[in-house]
Amino acid sequence: MDWMLVLIGILIIGFGGYIWHFKQINLLSNVPRGARIIDKDKAARLGGSYLILIGICFLLFGYVVKNLSSAVISIVVACFIPINMVVLVSYLVAQSKNMK
């Protein structure tokens, strides 16, 4: 297991949990400071859950890097990039619908 990736994953999961639990939407860069948020709970849940998902991916990459061959790692990364882009766009669309 690659401990640097695992540590990064744990930090991102912790940050996502902090945003979700304490509703710290001011830490999200895609939420403008002067924007009127329709539902602060939803905004915190969306931001926190996306960060938790990315943190879990880092944890999985930490396992994959040490235990699988280079060819399999290339396939995993090649599949992750487009899936992450779709999830990111859906997160941004959902977050923009939550602002006026």
N, C-alpha and C positions, 0 to 999 in steps of 0.2 A: 504494500500500500504506500502510495506517495503521500507522505505526511504533510507536505506543504499544501497540496490540493485539498486534503482533508481539513486542515486548519482554516484555509480560506472558506471552504464550504460551511464549517461550523460558525465562523464569524458572520457570513452572509445570512445564515439561518437565524442566528441570534439577532441581527439587525432587523430582519424581516419580522421576527416575533415581537421585537420592541416596538416597531412602527404599528403593527397590528394591535397589540395589546394596549399600548398607551396612546393610541390614536395620534401619533406624531407625524401628521401629513406635511408639516412644514419642512421635514427632512427629505421629501420627495422632490426631485428636480423638475418633474413634469407638471407640478401643481404650482402655478404662479402665485406669488405672495398676495396680490390684490384680488385674486379670483374668488367669486362667491361659490362655495361648495354646497351642493344640494344636500348630500348625505355624507357627513364626515366619517361615519362608521364604515360606509361602503368604500370610500376612498382609502381609508386605512387598511381595510380588509384586502382590497385589490392590490395595493402596493406591497403589503406584507406577504401575501400569498405568492406573488410573483417572485419576490426575493427568496422566500423559502424554497420555491421550486428550483430556482437557479442554484441555491446552496446544496440541495439534494443532488443536482447534476454534478456539481464539483465533487461531492462525496463519491458518487459513482465513478467519475473520471479518475479519482485517486485510486480506486480499486482496479479499474481497467488498465491503467498505465503500467502497473507492476505485474499484473497477472495474465495479460493477453499479449498476443503477438502484434507486431507493428501493422500488419495488414488489417487485423480486426479493429485496432485502434483507429485506423484511417476510415474504416467503414462507419464506426460509431460516431466519429467527429463529423463525417460527411452527412450522416442522418440527423445529427443534433442541430446543425446550423440552420437548415430550413425549418425544422420544427420550432426551434427557438424564435425564429423571425415571425412565424405565424402567431405564436403565443404572445410575443411582444406587441405585435400590431393589434391583436385582440384586446390586450391589456390597455393599450393607449386609447383605443376607440372607446372602451368601457369607461375609462377614467375621464375622457373628454365629454362624454354624455352626462357625467356627474357634476359638471361645472357650468356656470352661466356666465 
